[in-house]
């Protein structure tokens, strides 16, 4: 857009310069030509006053030496012709031509002639002046001069070059001014575009400076800031409501579960005990849902904070934490990571919660004898954490919906869960400027990969493990796994 504005300003300026400089250039050429023609007419008139005796048969007289000296001094050819067009006397460089023939015809008709009207730099015709020689009203002959146009052409070309240089300077000044003006006009639009991207990427504190550009765009910037404030406030209120509601509902839900649990001993028939068990399961399910909503609200609020963590160490601790459940379900859970630290820059607890959700899903949906692997490795200037399982996996359409809130695959509706685990993972990864990718495993299963950026500056610390026992994460988990 800035380029279009500059081009439009420049085109307008070029048209104005052409409209002003073209007539001026023509005027300068005509003025210089008129000056030369006036000088030559004065000279030719003086020669005509001396040509009368020569044409009356008295011989050239002093005119012959005058023309020779004139030609030698100024390089201007001159000649005296009689009424028949015959040359009576001429300077050394005199050369009759088509231009002089027209001039002589006009002079012998009793009129002065001078031409051309203007000398152009690309035309090399001489400036020809012819003056009749008369005696008592009778035309006896004519004096004609032919001035080389080289000097006039150079003078006109110099004037035109000066005009061109001035025009170029004006154009350069116009370009500089146009860029400044276009920048002043478009600066609010550019900043509005940048702030919009920043807000879209998660920085809800970004705002447009309202004192930039013309008044109309200032009002637009102020309106945008007001809209951003309103949207941010609504989002804060929504997240606060979800967090508060989830937290406040925990207390009555806990009390309700205790009351339902106390009813167990009083139930004697099998149907009553079955219903009692189902009621307890539903309260547990509701508690899990409230915990997930609270975690999601907290994750969305922490989107602007960044901490540096050792992803390998975190992965080792999470694998160690999930090993008992994996053993209980006869699922092999192992860690594939180097002993060296793998530092990543994330929001607080992002890797912990994301791995918890992914390992939970992998263990939950893998059958007896299946295998779950958590791998940590450097990739693309950051750290990649991969959770692979050999379970049933997901179809391509299910992978597209997996991170939607409360979505669950149709074939796992009877499995415990709130449908928010992968949503929380996606929010945490996005807030950390990372990536979450999921794909079908080969030959079966699911592969979920997290990628987080590395810190901009190297992290000083022990070369392996946490620096306390000299062992790396993989070694510690291996020993825990027995």
N, C-alpha and C positions, 0 to 999 in steps of 0.2 A: 504493500500500500504506500509506503514511503517513497519507493521508486516511482510509482505512478504520479504521486504528487509532485515530485521533483521534475519529472519529465514534462508534466503539464506546465509548471512554472517556467521551465527552460524554454519550451516551445513558444510560450507567450512572449518571453523576453526576446527570443530570436526574431519573432515576427515584428516586434516593436523596433528592434535595432535595424532590421532590413527596411522598414518603413521610414526610418529617420536617416540612415546612412546612405541609402541608394540615391535619393535626391541630392544629398550633400556631395556625394562622389561625383555625380553628373555636373553639379554646379562648379566644383573645383576644377574639373577638366575643362569646362567651358570658359571659366574665368582665366585660366592659364593660357588657353588658346587665344582668347580675346586680347590679352595683354601682348602676346607676340604679334598678332595681326595688326594691332594699333601701332606698334613700333615699326613694322614693315611698311605700313601705309604711309607713315611719316617719312620714312627713308625714300620710298618710291615717289612720293610727291616732290621731294627735293630733287631727285634725279630727273623727274619730268620737267621741272623748271629749267634744268640744264640741257634737256634734249631738244628744245625747240630749234636752236641754231643748227644742230647736226641734221635735223630732218629738213631744214630749209636749204640744205646743200652747202652748208659751211664747213662740213667735216665734223668728226666726232668731238674735236676740241678737248676741253678738260674732262668731259664725261667718260672718256675711255679710261683715263688714269683713275678717276673716281670709282668706277665699277671694279677695276682691277684691285685697288687698295681695299675696297669694301669686301670683296671676295677673300682676299688674303687675310684680312683682319678678323672677319666674323665667319668666314666659311659659307657665305650666302651667295648663291649664284644670282646674277642679274643680267638683263639684256634690254636693249632699246630696239624696237622694231618699227618699221614704217607702216603706212596705212594698208599696204598690200600684205603685211605679215612677214616681210623680209627682215632679216637681222641686220641692223645698222652697226651696232657694236655690242659686245657681250664680254662678260668675265670669263676667266679660264674654265671654271667648272660648270658653265652653263650647258644644260642638256634639255632641249625641247622635249615635251612629252604630252600625254593626253590631258593631264591636269592643267598644264600651261596653255594648251590650245584653247580650252574653254575660257580660261582667264583672259587671253588675248582677244578672243572674239567679243567678250563682254566689254573690255576696255576700248577696243576699236569702235565699238558701238556708242562710246561716249560715257560709259559708266565704270565706276570703280568696282573691282572684284577682290574678294579675299575669301579664302576657304582653306580647309573645311571649318565648319562651325565649332567642332570640338575634336581634339586629338585624343584618341584612345590608346592605351598602352599596347594593344595588340595590332594597331594599324601603323604602317611605316610610310604613309604618304606625306610628302612635304607640305609646308604651309605656303601657299601660292598667293601673291598679291600682285594685282595689275592696275595701273593708273594711266588714264589717257593723257596724251600730250596734245594740247589744243593751242590754237592761235586765232583769236577773234571768233571763237565759237566753232572753228573748224578743227576736226580731229586730224592731226598730222601723223600720229603713231601712238605707241604705248610703251611704258616701262613696266617690266615684269620681274619679280624676285621670287626665288624658290628657296625657302628656308628649311633645312633638314629638321625633321620632327623628333630626332633622337633626344635632344635635351628636354623638349616639352614632354615627351613620353616618360622620361625618367622622373621629371618633376611630378607629373600626374601619378605615376606609379608609387612615388614616395608618399604622396598624400594619401593614396589608397591604402598603402601598407600601414600608415599611421592610423587610419580609420579602422583597418582590420585589427590592429593590435589593441586599440581602444575597445573595439567590440569584443575581442576575446577576453580582455580584462573585465569588461562588464559581465560577460557570460560567466567567467569564473566567480566573480562576486555574486552573481545571481545564483550559481550553483551552491556556493557556500551559504548564502542567505536562505535558499530554498531548503537545503538540508536542515539548517537550524530551525526554520519555520515549520517544516514537516515534522522534525523531532519534537518541537514544542507542542504541536497539535496532536501528534500521535503518542507522545510519552504516556499520557493516562491510559490510552488503549493498550499499549505494550505492557504497562505495569498491571493493568487489569487482567490481561491474558496470563501474565506470570503468576499473579496472586490466585487466579482461578485454578491454575495447575497445582499450586502449592496446597490450596484447600482440598482439591481432589485427591492429592497424595497423602492427606492426613493432617496437615498443619492448619488447624482451625483458628489459630491466632493471626494468620497472615491478613493484612489489610492494605488497601490502596491509599497512598498519600493524597488527600483531597485538595491540595493547593497546587496542582499541576495542570497545565494546559488551559484552553479557553474556558469561559464560564459554564458552557453547556456540558463539557466533559467533567468539570469539577462537580457539578450537580450529579452527574452519572456516578462518579466515584463515591460521593457521599451516600447516594442511594444504595450502591452496591455494598458499602461498608455496613449500612443499617440492615440490609437484608442478611449479610453474613453474620452480624451480631444476633439477629433474630433466630436464624437457623441454628447457630451455635448454642444459643440459650435453650431452644427447643430440644436439641439433642442432649444437652446436659441435664435438662429436666427429665427427659425420657429415661436416660441411663440412671439418674438418681432414683427415679420412681421404681425402675426394675430392681435396682440394688436394695432400696429400702423395703420394697414389697417382699422380695425374696428373703431378706433378713428377718423382717417382722413376722412373716408367715411361718418361719421355722419354729418359733416358740409355741403357738397354738397347735402346730402339727406335732411337735414332740409331746405336748400334753395329751393330744388326742391318741397318739400311739400308745402312750403309757396306759390310758384308760382302756383302750381296746385290748392291750396285752393283759391287763388285770382281769378281763372277762374270761380269759382262757380256762382257768381252773374250774369255773362254774359251769362250763359246758360239758355235757355228758354224752350226747349222741354224736355219731360220726359226722353227720351233715353239719352240725353246729361247729365242730372243730375245723372242718374244711372251710366253712365260710369265715371262721375266725382267722385261719391262716391266710386266706385270700385278702382279708381286710388289712392284715399286717403287711403283706406284700405291696398292696396299693399305697399304704402310707410310706413305705420305704421308697417306692417308685416316685411319689410326689416329693419326698425329701431330696432324692437325687436330682429331680428336675429343678427344684429351687436352688440347689447348690450350683448346678450348671448355669442357670440364669445369673446368679450372683457372680460367678467366675467370668462370664461373658461381659457383664457390665464393668467389672474391674479391668478386664483386658482392654476394652475400648477406651476407658479413661486414661490408661497408661501409655497411649500411643506416641507421645512426644518424648518420653524418657528413654535414655539409652545407657546400657551398662555393658562392660566387656566380661565375658564368661568363658571358661574352658569347656567347650562343647563335649570334648572327649570325657572329661571328668563327670560332667552332668549325665552324659549317656551311661557311663558306668554305674553311677549311683541309682539311676532309674531302672536299669536292668537288674541290679541287685535287689531293688525294692519289689520288683514284679516276679522275681524268681519263685517265691513260695507259691503264688497263685498259679504260675505256669506249671510247677511240679504237681500241684494238686489236680490240675486238669490234664496231666500227662502230655504237656506241650514242651518241646525243647526250646528254651530261650537262651540266646548267646549273643555276645558282643564281638564285633569285628572292628577293631580300632587300633591304631598305633599307640605306642607308649608315650610319645611326645604330646604336649598340649596342643589343642586346636582351638585357638581363640576366635570368638565371634562377637559381633556387636549387635545386641538385641534389646528389646524392652525387658524389664525385670520379669523373671520366671518364665519367659517365653519358651525356652527350650524344655524346661521341666514340664510345663503343662502340655506342650505339644507332644512330647514323647509319651507322657502318661496317657493321653487320649489315643495316640496311635498304637502303643503297645497294648492298651486295654482292648481296643477293637481287634487287634491281631490275635491276641490270646483268646478272646471271647468267641470269635468266629472260627477259629481253627479247631479241628477235631483232634481226637486222641491220636498221639503219635506224630502230629504235624510239627513243623519247625518254624520259629520266628527268629529273624536275625536283625540286629540293630548295627548298622555300619556307620562309621565316621571317617570322612576323608576330605582333604582340600579340593576345591573345584571352583573354577571361574572366578578366582580372586576372593573366594570366601570359603565357607565350611558347609559341606553337605552332610546331612544325617538321613540315613535311609532305613526304613522299617519294612522288611520283606517277610511275607508269610506264605505258607503253602496251602492256605485254606481255599474256600470256594471262590473268593474274589468278587468282582463286580462286573456287570456288563458295561458297554460304552455309554449307554444312556444313563445308567445309574451313576457312573463316575461324574457326569455333567451335573447331577443334582446333589451329589454327596455333601457339599458344603452348605446347602440351604438349611435354614433353621427349622428344626423339628422334623426334617425329612428322614424317613427310614425306609429301607428296601422292603418291598411287600413280603418277601419270604423270611424276614427276621422280625416281624412285628411282635412275636411272642418272646423275644430275647430282651432282657433287661437293658434299659437305656432311655435317654431323653431326646435323642436326635440332635444334640447340641455339641457333641464332642468335636467333630470336624469343623463346625462353624467357629468354635473357640480357637481351634488351631489356625484356621484361615485368618481370623482377626489378629491374632498374635503375630503371625508371620508377616501380614501386610503392614502392621504397625512397626515392625522391625525392618521394613524395606527388604524383606526376603521373598522367597517363592515357595509355594506348596504345589507339588505336582504328584498326580496319582495315575498309575497305569496298571494294566493287567500284567501279572507275572507270567513267566514261561517256565514250565508248561502250564502252571496254574497258580492261583493265589493273587495277591495284591502287593504292589510296590508303591509305598508312599515316601516321597522324598522332600525333605526340608532343606532350604538353602538360606544361609544368613551371611551378610557381608562381614569381612574381616575388619578389625579396627584399623583406623588410618595410620596410627603410630604403633611400632612394635611394643609388645607388652614384656616388661622385665619380670623375670621369675625363674624358678627352677626349670631345668630342661626336661624333667620327666615327673609325672605324677603330681602330687601336691607339695613335694619337697619335704615330707615328713618321714617317709620310710623308704624312699628310693625306688618305689615301684610305680609303674604307670597304671592308668585306668584299666586296661585290658587285663593286666596281671592280677589286679585286686579282685575284679569280677570273676576271673577264672578260678581263683581260690575260693571265692564265695559260692560258686556254683558247684564246687566239689567234684 
